[in-house]
């Protein structure tokens, strides 16, 4: 992978992390609403995809390993969102 694409991916990862932190900081001592948590989790999954494909250099190579590395964080993100949904309705 060329350095300019890797630099662009690093910029996206940092931007998504900063935006996610700023969004979460709006609710300092309160529970984050479910929709906001969903937005933060989507940004987290986008960061995971960039890290696995670009920084671990699995884009186009070993797609099963890349898929497996992305499934774990997605699974735990879905669990945390499910916990919020269940807590809201119970």
Chimera marker file (.cmm) of the C-alpha trace (Angstrom):
<marker_set name="trace">
<marker id="1" x="0.000" y="0.000" z="0.000" r="1" g="1" b="0" radius="0.5"/>
<marker id="2" x="1.337" y="3.435" z="-0.839" r="1" g="1" b="0" radius="0.5"/>
<marker id="3" x="2.092" y="5.934" z="1.899" r="1" g="1" b="0" radius="0.5"/>
<marker id="4" x="-0.462" y="8.534" z="0.774" r="1" g="1" b="0" radius="0.5"/>
<marker id="5" x="-3.354" y="6.080" z="1.113" r="1" g="1" b="0" radius="0.5"/>
<marker id="6" x="-2.073" y="4.936" z="4.493" r="1" g="1" b="0" radius="0.5"/>
<marker id="7" x="-1.769" y="8.562" z="5.612" r="1" g="1" b="0" radius="0.5"/>
<marker id="8" x="-5.347" y="9.201" z="4.479" r="1" g="1" b="0" radius="0.5"/>
<marker id="9" x="-6.571" y="6.159" z="6.410" r="1" g="1" b="0" radius="0.5"/>
<marker id="10" x="-4.751" y="7.358" z="9.525" r="1" g="1" b="0" radius="0.5"/>
<marker id="11" x="-6.416" y="10.751" z="9.178" r="1" g="1" b="0" radius="0.5"/>
<marker id="12" x="-9.854" y="9.126" z="8.897" r="1" g="1" b="0" radius="0.5"/>
<marker id="13" x="-9.213" y="6.958" z="11.952" r="1" g="1" b="0" radius="0.5"/>
<marker id="14" x="-8.132" y="9.952" z="14.023" r="1" g="1" b="0" radius="0.5"/>
<marker id="15" x="-11.064" y="12.055" z="12.808" r="1" g="1" b="0" radius="0.5"/>
<marker id="16" x="-13.598" y="9.331" z="13.596" r="1" g="1" b="0" radius="0.5"/>
<marker id="17" x="-12.089" y="8.841" z="17.046" r="1" g="1" b="0" radius="0.5"/>
<marker id="18" x="-12.151" y="12.556" z="17.849" r="1" g="1" b="0" radius="0.5"/>
<marker id="19" x="-15.716" y="13.005" z="16.589" r="1" g="1" b="0" radius="0.5"/>
<marker id="20" x="-16.861" y="9.965" z="18.576" r="1" g="1" b="0" radius="0.5"/>
<marker id="21" x="-15.223" y="11.314" z="21.732" r="1" g="1" b="0" radius="0.5"/>
<marker id="22" x="-16.776" y="14.753" z="21.224" r="1" g="1" b="0" radius="0.5"/>
<marker id="23" x="-20.212" y="13.230" z="20.718" r="1" g="1" b="0" radius="0.5"/>
<marker id="24" x="-19.869" y="11.084" z="23.845" r="1" g="1" b="0" radius="0.5"/>
<marker id="25" x="-18.608" y="14.068" z="25.867" r="1" g="1" b="0" radius="0.5"/>
<marker id="26" x="-21.937" y="15.841" z="25.402" r="1" g="1" b="0" radius="0.5"/>
<marker id="27" x="-23.463" y="13.497" z="27.986" r="1" g="1" b="0" radius="0.5"/>
<marker id="28" x="-20.907" y="13.720" z="30.796" r="1" g="1" b="0" radius="0.5"/>
<marker id="29" x="-22.815" y="12.222" z="33.699" r="1" g="1" b="0" radius="0.5"/>
<marker id="30" x="-25.929" y="11.051" z="31.912" r="1" g="1" b="0" radius="0.5"/>
<marker id="31" x="-26.823" y="7.969" z="29.954" r="1" g="1" b="0" radius="0.5"/>
<marker id="32" x="-26.052" y="8.287" z="26.257" r="1" g="1" b="0" radius="0.5"/>
<marker id="33" x="-29.231" y="7.914" z="24.162" r="1" g="1" b="0" radius="0.5"/>
<marker id="34" x="-29.493" y="4.752" z="22.087" r="1" g="1" b="0" radius="0.5"/>
<marker id="35" x="-29.400" y="6.576" z="18.742" r="1" g="1" b="0" radius="0.5"/>
<marker id="36" x="-26.202" y="8.383" z="19.724" r="1" g="1" b="0" radius="0.5"/>
<marker id="37" x="-24.649" y="5.119" z="20.887" r="1" g="1" b="0" radius="0.5"/>
<marker id="38" x="-25.577" y="3.579" z="17.535" r="1" g="1" b="0" radius="0.5"/>
<marker id="39" x="-23.817" y="6.430" z="15.713" r="1" g="1" b="0" radius="0.5"/>
<marker id="40" x="-20.706" y="6.007" z="17.871" r="1" g="1" b="0" radius="0.5"/>
<marker id="41" x="-20.718" y="2.240" z="17.235" r="1" g="1" b="0" radius="0.5"/>
<marker id="42" x="-21.026" y="2.740" z="13.464" r="1" g="1" b="0" radius="0.5"/>
<marker id="43" x="-18.027" y="5.063" z="13.564" r="1" g="1" b="0" radius="0.5"/>
<marker id="44" x="-16.172" y="2.455" z="15.631" r="1" g="1" b="0" radius="0.5"/>
<marker id="45" x="-16.913" y="-0.230" z="13.054" r="1" g="1" b="0" radius="0.5"/>
<marker id="46" x="-15.661" y="2.087" z="10.294" r="1" g="1" b="0" radius="0.5"/>
<marker id="47" x="-12.406" y="2.548" z="12.247" r="1" g="1" b="0" radius="0.5"/>
<marker id="48" x="-12.091" y="-1.205" z="12.712" r="1" g="1" b="0" radius="0.5"/>
<marker id="49" x="-12.497" y="-1.752" z="8.986" r="1" g="1" b="0" radius="0.5"/>
<marker id="50" x="-9.799" y="0.792" z="8.158" r="1" g="1" b="0" radius="0.5"/>
<marker id="51" x="-7.402" y="-0.668" z="10.709" r="1" g="1" b="0" radius="0.5"/>
<marker id="52" x="-7.898" y="-4.277" z="9.616" r="1" g="1" b="0" radius="0.5"/>
<marker id="53" x="-7.772" y="-3.633" z="5.885" r="1" g="1" b="0" radius="0.5"/>
<marker id="54" x="-5.149" y="-0.903" z="5.670" r="1" g="1" b="0" radius="0.5"/>
<marker id="55" x="-2.864" y="-1.103" z="8.696" r="1" g="1" b="0" radius="0.5"/>
<marker id="56" x="-2.881" y="-4.883" z="8.964" r="1" g="1" b="0" radius="0.5"/>
<marker id="57" x="-2.519" y="-4.974" z="5.143" r="1" g="1" b="0" radius="0.5"/>
<marker id="58" x="-5.332" y="-7.485" z="4.624" r="1" g="1" b="0" radius="0.5"/>
<marker id="59" x="-7.055" y="-5.652" z="1.775" r="1" g="1" b="0" radius="0.5"/>
<marker id="60" x="-7.442" y="-8.201" z="-1.013" r="1" g="1" b="0" radius="0.5"/>
<marker id="61" x="-5.373" y="-10.771" z="0.868" r="1" g="1" b="0" radius="0.5"/>
<marker id="62" x="-6.697" y="-13.427" z="3.234" r="1" g="1" b="0" radius="0.5"/>
<marker id="63" x="-10.330" y="-12.258" z="3.237" r="1" g="1" b="0" radius="0.5"/>
<marker id="64" x="-11.362" y="-14.882" z="5.804" r="1" g="1" b="0" radius="0.5"/>
<marker id="65" x="-8.860" y="-13.561" z="8.343" r="1" g="1" b="0" radius="0.5"/>
<marker id="66" x="-9.974" y="-9.974" z="7.693" r="1" g="1" b="0" radius="0.5"/>
<marker id="67" x="-13.615" y="-10.990" z="8.117" r="1" g="1" b="0" radius="0.5"/>
<marker id="68" x="-12.872" y="-12.815" z="11.369" r="1" g="1" b="0" radius="0.5"/>
<marker id="69" x="-10.937" y="-9.846" z="12.764" r="1" g="1" b="0" radius="0.5"/>
<marker id="70" x="-13.873" y="-7.550" z="11.993" r="1" g="1" b="0" radius="0.5"/>
<marker id="71" x="-16.558" y="-9.859" z="13.388" r="1" g="1" b="0" radius="0.5"/>
<marker id="72" x="-15.339" y="-9.756" z="16.999" r="1" g="1" b="0" radius="0.5"/>
<marker id="73" x="-15.675" y="-5.985" z="17.547" r="1" g="1" b="0" radius="0.5"/>
<marker id="74" x="-18.937" y="-5.941" z="15.586" r="1" g="1" b="0" radius="0.5"/>
<marker id="75" x="-20.277" y="-8.701" z="17.838" r="1" g="1" b="0" radius="0.5"/>
<marker id="76" x="-19.416" y="-6.778" z="21.005" r="1" g="1" b="0" radius="0.5"/>
<marker id="77" x="-20.790" y="-3.551" z="19.536" r="1" g="1" b="0" radius="0.5"/>
<marker id="78" x="-24.079" y="-5.311" z="18.829" r="1" g="1" b="0" radius="0.5"/>
<marker id="79" x="-24.120" y="-6.684" z="22.379" r="1" g="1" b="0" radius="0.5"/>
<marker id="80" x="-23.628" y="-3.233" z="23.885" r="1" g="1" b="0" radius="0.5"/>
<marker id="81" x="-26.356" y="-1.751" z="21.688" r="1" g="1" b="0" radius="0.5"/>
<marker id="82" x="-28.652" y="-4.630" z="22.614" r="1" g="1" b="0" radius="0.5"/>
<marker id="83" x="-28.011" y="-3.973" z="26.301" r="1" g="1" b="0" radius="0.5"/>
<marker id="84" x="-29.057" y="-0.341" z="25.865" r="1" g="1" b="0" radius="0.5"/>
<marker id="85" x="-32.185" y="-1.340" z="23.944" r="1" g="1" b="0" radius="0.5"/>
<marker id="86" x="-33.166" y="-3.889" z="26.592" r="1" g="1" b="0" radius="0.5"/>
<marker id="87" x="-32.512" y="-1.427" z="29.411" r="1" g="1" b="0" radius="0.5"/>
<marker id="88" x="-34.698" y="1.141" z="27.659" r="1" g="1" b="0" radius="0.5"/>
<marker id="89" x="-37.686" y="-1.166" z="27.295" r="1" g="1" b="0" radius="0.5"/>
<marker id="90" x="-37.435" y="-2.999" z="30.630" r="1" g="1" b="0" radius="0.5"/>
<link id1="1" id2="2" r="1" g="1" b="0" radius="0.2"/>
<link id1="2" id2="3" r="1" g="1" b="0" radius="0.2"/>
<link id1="3" id2="4" r="1" g="1" b="0" radius="0.2"/>
<link id1="4" id2="5" r="1" g="1" b="0" radius="0.2"/>
<link id1="5" id2="6" r="1" g="1" b="0" radius="0.2"/>
<link id1="6" id2="7" r="1" g="1" b="0" radius="0.2"/>
<link id1="7" id2="8" r="1" g="1" b="0" radius="0.2"/>
<link id1="8" id2="9" r="1" g="1" b="0" radius="0.2"/>
<link id1="9" id2="10" r="1" g="1" b="0" radius="0.2"/>
<link id1="10" id2="11" r="1" g="1" b="0" radius="0.2"/>
<link id1="11" id2="12" r="1" g="1" b="0" radius="0.2"/>
<link id1="12" id2="13" r="1" g="1" b="0" radius="0.2"/>
<link id1="13" id2="14" r="1" g="1" b="0" radius="0.2"/>
<link id1="14" id2="15" r="1" g="1" b="0" radius="0.2"/>
<link id1="15" id2="16" r="1" g="1" b="0" radius="0.2"/>
<link id1="16" id2="17" r="1" g="1" b="0" radius="0.2"/>
<link id1="17" id2="18" r="1" g="1" b="0" radius="0.2"/>
<link id1="18" id2="19" r="1" g="1" b="0" radius="0.2"/>
<link id1="19" id2="20" r="1" g="1" b="0" radius="0.2"/>
<link id1="20" id2="21" r="1" g="1" b="0" radius="0.2"/>
<link id1="21" id2="22" r="1" g="1" b="0" radius="0.2"/>
<link id1="22" id2="23" r="1" g="1" b="0" radius="0.2"/>
<link id1="23" id2="24" r="1" g="1" b="0" radius="0.2"/>
<link id1="24" id2="25" r="1" g="1" b="0" radius="0.2"/>
<link id1="25" id2="26" r="1" g="1" b="0" radius="0.2"/>
<link id1="26" id2="27" r="1" g="1" b="0" radius="0.2"/>
<link id1="27" id2="28" r="1" g="1" b="0" radius="0.2"/>
<link id1="28" id2="29" r="1" g="1" b="0" radius="0.2"/>
<link id1="29" id2="30" r="1" g="1" b="0" radius="0.2"/>
<link id1="30" id2="31" r="1" g="1" b="0" radius="0.2"/>
<link id1="31" id2="32" r="1" g="1" b="0" radius="0.2"/>
<link id1="32" id2="33" r="1" g="1" b="0" radius="0.2"/>
<link id1="33" id2="34" r="1" g="1" b="0" radius="0.2"/>
<link id1="34" id2="35" r="1" g="1" b="0" radius="0.2"/>
<link id1="35" id2="36" r="1" g="1" b="0" radius="0.2"/>
<link id1="36" id2="37" r="1" g="1" b="0" radius="0.2"/>
<link id1="37" id2="38" r="1" g="1" b="0" radius="0.2"/>
<link id1="38" id2="39" r="1" g="1" b="0" radius="0.2"/>
<link id1="39" id2="40" r="1" g="1" b="0" radius="0.2"/>
<link id1="40" id2="41" r="1" g="1" b="0" radius="0.2"/>
<link id1="41" id2="42" r="1" g="1" b="0" radius="0.2"/>
<link id1="42" id2="43" r="1" g="1" b="0" radius="0.2"/>
<link id1="43" id2="44" r="1" g="1" b="0" radius="0.2"/>
<link id1="44" id2="45" r="1" g="1" b="0" radius="0.2"/>
<link id1="45" id2="46" r="1" g="1" b="0" radius="0.2"/>
<link id1="46" id2="47" r="1" g="1" b="0" radius="0.2"/>
<link id1="47" id2="48" r="1" g="1" b="0" radius="0.2"/>
<link id1="48" id2="49" r="1" g="1" b="0" radius="0.2"/>
<link id1="49" id2="50" r="1" g="1" b="0" radius="0.2"/>
<link id1="50" id2="51" r="1" g="1" b="0" radius="0.2"/>
<link id1="51" id2="52" r="1" g="1" b="0" radius="0.2"/>
<link id1="52" id2="53" r="1" g="1" b="0" radius="0.2"/>
<link id1="53" id2="54" r="1" g="1" b="0" radius="0.2"/>
<link id1="54" id2="55" r="1" g="1" b="0" radius="0.2"/>
<link id1="55" id2="56" r="1" g="1" b="0" radius="0.2"/>
<link id1="56" id2="57" r="1" g="1" b="0" radius="0.2"/>
<link id1="57" id2="58" r="1" g="1" b="0" radius="0.2"/>
<link id1="58" id2="59" r="1" g="1" b="0" radius="0.2"/>
<link id1="59" id2="60" r="1" g="1" b="0" radius="0.2"/>
<link id1="60" id2="61" r="1" g="1" b="0" radius="0.2"/>
<link id1="61" id2="62" r="1" g="1" b="0" radius="0.2"/>
<link id1="62" id2="63" r="1" g="1" b="0" radius="0.2"/>
<link id1="63" id2="64" r="1" g="1" b="0" radius="0.2"/>
<link id1="64" id2="65" r="1" g="1" b="0" radius="0.2"/>
<link id1="65" id2="66" r="1" g="1" b="0" radius="0.2"/>
<link id1="66" id2="67" r="1" g="1" b="0" radius="0.2"/>
<link id1="67" id2="68" r="1" g="1" b="0" radius="0.2"/>
<link id1="68" id2="69" r="1" g="1" b="0" radius="0.2"/>
<link id1="69" id2="70" r="1" g="1" b="0" radius="0.2"/>
<link id1="70" id2="71" r="1" g="1" b="0" radius="0.2"/>
<link id1="71" id2="72" r="1" g="1" b="0" radius="0.2"/>
<link id1="72" id2="73" r="1" g="1" b="0" radius="0.2"/>
<link id1="73" id2="74" r="1" g="1" b="0" radius="0.2"/>
<link id1="74" id2="75" r="1" g="1" b="0" radius="0.2"/>
<link id1="75" id2="76" r="1" g="1" b="0" radius="0.2"/>
<link id1="76" id2="77" r="1" g="1" b="0" radius="0.2"/>
<link id1="77" id2="78" r="1" g="1" b="0" radius="0.2"/>
<link id1="78" id2="79" r="1" g="1" b="0" radius="0.2"/>
<link id1="79" id2="80" r="1" g="1" b="0" radius="0.2"/>
<link id1="80" id2="81" r="1" g="1" b="0" radius="0.2"/>
<link id1="81" id2="82" r="1" g="1" b="0" radius="0.2"/>
<link id1="82" id2="83" r="1" g="1" b="0" radius="0.2"/>
<link id1="83" id2="84" r="1" g="1" b="0" radius="0.2"/>
<link id1="84" id2="85" r="1" g="1" b="0" radius="0.2"/>
<link id1="85" id2="86" r="1" g="1" b="0" radius="0.2"/>
<link id1="86" id2="87" r="1" g="1" b="0" radius="0.2"/>
<link id1="87" id2="88" r="1" g="1" b="0" radius="0.2"/>
<link id1="88" id2="89" r="1" g="1" b="0" radius="0.2"/>
<link id1="89" id2="90" r="1" g="1" b="0" radius="0.2"/>
</marker_set>
